[in-house]
């Protein structure tokens, strides 16, 4: 039902599939932990509430920067207020370029950015945020911006599979 994007790098990952398919309060589970709790559901009992860190706060700011650029909103003051480093600007510009390239490649007619989709798994709420949802007539692509330092593959990626389910 889906095929991974041919060119992957550490800036963002794609999930592409060929059919189209209110925000939660703070949630206990994160989609990025799915690899663990899908293998051992008992681990859910020992999970803790999500806690913001300086890295997650910066990641949220970078996601907002990407959203503003994709929606062609004013970014100059936002850039000054947040004092983005050159690498962060490169990261967001590359992400925006990739989203728009995908939009043109699949001849999309809709672009949804930073979509929040609540789902429930094993009685727990998960708040998925789909960074970029590119909708064409025959192909839909989910592009997930990654701001951390870890390499992430779209292959066997539970987080992207949850996004597919939510969509």
C-alpha positions as CSV (number, residue, x, y, z in Angstrom):
1,X,0.0,0.0,0.0
2,X,2.9,2.4,0.5
3,X,6.4,2.8,-0.9
4,X,9.3,4.7,0.6
5,X,10.8,7.7,-1.1
6,X,13.8,6.9,-3.2
7,X,16.1,9.6,-1.8
8,X,16.3,9.8,2.0
9,X,18.6,11.9,4.1
10,X,18.7,12.9,7.8
11,X,16.7,16.1,7.3
12,X,13.3,14.6,6.7
13,X,11.6,11.3,5.8
14,X,8.8,10.4,3.5
15,X,6.0,8.0,3.5
16,X,4.1,7.8,0.3
17,X,0.9,5.8,-0.4
18,X,-1.6,5.7,-3.2
19,X,-5.0,6.1,-1.5
20,X,-6.4,9.0,0.5
21,X,-7.5,8.0,3.7
22,X,-9.2,19.4,18.1
23,X,-6.1,18.7,19.5
24,X,-5.5,16.4,22.5
25,X,-4.3,17.6,25.9
26,X,-0.8,16.5,26.9
27,X,-0.4,12.8,26.1
28,X,1.4,10.0,27.8
29,X,2.5,8.3,24.7
30,X,4.6,9.6,21.9
31,X,4.5,8.2,18.4
32,X,8.2,8.2,18.4
33,X,8.1,5.6,21.2
34,X,6.0,3.2,19.1
35,X,8.9,0.9,18.4
36,X,9.0,0.1,22.1
37,X,5.4,-0.2,23.2
38,X,4.3,-2.2,20.1
39,X,6.9,-4.8,21.0
40,X,6.0,-4.8,24.7
41,X,2.6,-3.4,25.6
42,X,3.3,-3.9,29.3
43,X,5.9,-1.1,29.0
44,X,2.9,1.3,28.8
45,X,2.3,0.9,32.5
46,X,5.7,2.3,33.2
47,X,5.7,5.2,30.8
48,X,5.7,8.7,32.1
49,X,4.1,12.0,30.9
50,X,5.9,13.8,28.1
51,X,8.2,16.6,29.5
52,X,9.4,19.5,27.4
53,X,13.2,19.9,27.2
54,X,15.2,22.7,25.6
55,X,15.6,20.4,22.5
56,X,11.9,19.7,22.1
57,X,11.1,23.4,22.5
58,X,13.7,24.2,19.8
59,X,12.3,21.5,17.6
60,X,8.8,23.0,18.0
61,X,10.1,26.4,17.0
62,X,11.8,24.9,13.9
63,X,8.6,23.2,13.0
64,X,6.7,26.5,13.3
65,X,9.4,28.1,11.1
66,X,8.9,25.4,8.4
67,X,5.1,25.9,8.7
68,X,5.4,29.6,8.2
69,X,7.6,29.2,5.2
70,X,5.4,26.6,3.6
71,X,2.3,28.7,4.1
72,X,4.2,31.7,2.8
73,X,3.7,33.7,6.0
74,X,6.1,36.5,7.1
75,X,9.2,35.0,8.7
76,X,11.7,37.9,9.0
77,X,10.7,38.9,12.6
78,X,10.3,35.3,13.6
79,X,13.9,34.6,12.4
80,X,15.2,37.5,14.3
81,X,13.3,36.6,17.5
82,X,14.5,33.0,17.4
83,X,18.1,33.7,16.3
84,X,18.3,30.7,13.9
85,X,21.8,29.3,13.2
86,X,22.9,28.7,9.6
87,X,22.3,25.0,9.9
88,X,18.8,25.5,11.2
89,X,18.0,27.8,8.2
90,X,19.5,25.2,5.9
91,X,17.5,22.5,7.5
92,X,14.2,24.3,7.1
93,X,14.9,25.6,3.6
94,X,15.8,22.1,2.5
95,X,12.6,20.8,4.1
96,X,10.4,23.4,2.4
97,X,12.2,22.7,-0.9
98,X,11.5,19.0,-0.5
99,X,7.8,19.5,0.3
100,X,7.3,21.8,-2.7
101,X,9.2,19.4,-5.0
102,X,7.0,16.6,-3.9
103,X,3.9,18.8,-4.4
104,X,5.0,19.4,-8.0
105,X,6.1,15.8,-8.6
106,X,2.8,14.2,-7.7
107,X,0.8,17.1,-9.2
108,X,-0.8,17.7,-5.8
109,X,-3.8,19.9,-5.3
110,X,-3.7,20.2,-1.5
111,X,-1.0,20.8,1.0
112,X,-1.8,20.5,4.7
113,X,0.9,21.6,7.2
114,X,1.3,20.7,10.9
115,X,-2.0,18.7,11.0
116,X,-2.8,17.4,14.5
117,X,-4.6,14.0,14.6
118,X,-5.5,12.3,17.9
119,X,-5.6,8.5,17.9
120,X,-6.0,6.0,20.7
121,X,-4.0,2.9,21.2
122,X,-4.3,0.5,24.1
123,X,-6.6,3.0,25.8
124,X,-4.0,5.8,25.6
125,X,-4.3,9.0,23.6
126,X,-1.6,9.8,21.1
127,X,-1.5,13.2,19.4
128,X,0.1,12.8,16.0
129,X,1.4,15.8,14.2
130,X,1.7,15.4,10.5
131,X,4.3,17.9,9.4
132,X,3.4,18.0,5.7
133,X,0.6,16.1,4.0
134,X,0.8,16.5,0.2
135,X,-2.4,15.3,-1.5
136,X,-2.6,14.5,-5.1
137,X,-5.4,12.7,-7.1
138,X,-3.6,9.3,-7.0
139,X,-0.7,9.8,-4.6
140,X,-0.5,11.2,-1.1
141,X,2.8,11.9,0.6
142,X,3.6,12.5,4.3
143,X,6.8,14.3,4.9
144,X,8.1,14.3,8.5
145,X,10.6,17.0,9.4
146,X,13.4,15.7,11.7
147,X,15.3,18.2,13.8
148,X,17.4,15.9,16.0
149,X,20.7,14.3,15.3
150,X,19.7,10.7,14.8
151,X,19.4,9.1,11.4
152,X,15.9,7.7,10.9
153,X,14.8,5.4,8.2
154,X,11.3,5.3,6.7
155,X,11.6,1.5,6.5
156,X,9.7,-0.2,9.4
157,X,9.1,3.2,10.9
158,X,6.2,2.9,13.3
159,X,5.7,6.6,13.7
160,X,5.0,7.0,10.0
161,X,2.7,4.0,10.1
162,X,0.7,5.6,12.8
163,X,0.4,8.7,10.7
164,X,-0.9,6.5,7.9
165,X,-3.5,5.1,10.2
166,X,-4.6,8.5,11.4
167,X,-4.9,9.8,7.9
